[in-house]
């Protein structure tokens, strides 16, 4: 699930940069999209880790 959301984040952010923010630089769109995708991946990983820690404490 984590990888799917990361893969979907990249093109969505690319389109937002292109059409909503009107960023024309390909390098800027690339860096922003990759940063957003990596951030989503990290945040989901932190959330899952936190959830597992809480489950371990309950047992």
N, C-alpha and C positions, 0 to 999 in steps of 0.2 A: 504494500500500500504506500509505503514511504517513497519508493522509487517512482511509482506512478504519479503521485502528486508533484514530485520534483520535475518529472518529464513534462507534465502538463503546465506547470508554472512557467517554464522557460518561454514557450511560444505565446502564452497569454501576456506576459510582461513585455515581450517583443512587440506585440500588436498594440499594447497600451502606449508604449514609447513612440511607435510610428504614427498612430492615428490621433490619440488623445493629447499627447505631449508634443507632437510634431518634431521629434528629434530626428534629424536627417543623418547624423553621423552613425555609420554602421558599427564603428568601434565602441561608441558610447552605448548604443543599444545592446551590443554583445556583452559589455561589462555589466550593465545594469541587469540584464536578463540572467546572466550567470550568477551574479551576486544574489539575486532574489531566489533562484532555484536552490543554491547552496544554503541560503538562510532557511528556507522551508525545510530542507533535509535535516539541518541541525536542530531546528526547533521541534520537529516531530520526534527526532531521536531523544532529545532532552525530555520531552513529554512522556515518551514510552519508558525511559529510564526511571523517571520520577514515579510513574504508575507502578512499575515493578517493585521499587523500593517500598512503597506503601503496602503492596500485597505481601511482601516478605515480613514486614513489621506486624501485620495482622496475624500471621501464622505463628 
